[in-house]
Amino acid sequence: MIQISPDTIADRFMRYVRIDTQSDPNSNAHPTTEKQKDLSKLLLKELYGMGITNASTDEYGYVYATIPSNSDKKNIPTICFCAHVDTAPDCSGYNVKPIHHRYYDGSDIVLPDDTTQVLSVSKSPYLKEHIGHGVITASGLTLLGADDKSGVAAIMEAAMYLMQYPNVKHGDIKILFTPDEEVGKGTAKADMQKLGAAFGYTLDGGEAGSLEDETFSADGATITINGVITHPGYAKDKLVNALKIAGAVLDALPKNEWSPETTEKMQGFVHPVAVNGIAEKATIQFIVRDFDDAQLQQHHNRLKAIAEAVVAKFPGATLEYKAQEQYRNMKNVLSNYPHVAGYAAEAIQRAGLTVKKESIRGGTDGSRFSYMGMPCPNIFTGMQNIHSKLEWIGTKDMAKAAETIVHLAMIWEERS
Ligand SMILES: [Zn+2]
């Protein structure tokens, strides 16, 4: 029986969320903000404190650590547990004041620093599962940072458990903490050679028991429209305004389907995210998403056809269409290694939970890691209402995430 205390992991988590680690989408530096290293440095110190001597951090803010194998078996694959230290740019992460509601009684939680921020069972029904247990919220002015400091805390707590109980047998366990996940650069400077893990797990998911081995495949698309420009005073029958064509292209997109606001579950979409330009030349940027790569290509074809049909109505105007790959569905890789998610499902069950298999309508560091030689599904931590002032987490979920990690390490040893 592996048992990790919700109160102990809560204290650890609260220590981490007080450190501002917001990443910056407008920075080209690695890490995008230096302050992310404040948490990396603390984690390194705490790893040393546990007796994990093979640990380091680098100029980019990554933390690498190894818990050496304590098993007689020599053929156990090296596995990695990974979480990100940064918090989302969408909501302030400065001066986070976590509040531990130790015995949540089911009533509304009014956040003290902004009393218009109210967390309720009616709007967040998952709170019901935590009545009688600990719930942690922010104070009303900031996000909480459970995304993904709950993952960091779960990995650290599991690491301490493995160091304290040598009778729990495991192979080489790698720990990786990354910066800049929230701005899509979490894997940019990750040194996979140095990490040296065959398989990985990100701890960056929601409800207890959830396990995600499928993400979107994602592309960007840029439509560039060239108009025809002349002096506006003498433009009759000559000028073709690229901005107006851009507007017409947007207007020609379907209204009741094919967009983020009209799709769910396994449906893909295209989504205009930026329009830029002058009368002479305009660009529209899109994101294009689907779980299926062939479907993704269909979305491009359809979008291009719609844009071309519009531009054809404006003689003299021309169009360029450019697709950019962003990331690919991790399932394409993970389906070759079904035991990786399979062991995770078993670990979740051993921790006493029901497995909820889910598909992520987005990407994770794990999608990119899966294509960098480390197949990497995503495991729950319990985080809720992420990227908002109403972000919260139940302490028993975090403890279960840490227990799941310990079970996973044991299962890999048993099966090798
Ligand atoms: Zn996250």
Residues whose N, C-alpha, C, O or C-beta is under 5 A from the ligand:
A	BS01	ZN	D147 D148 D204
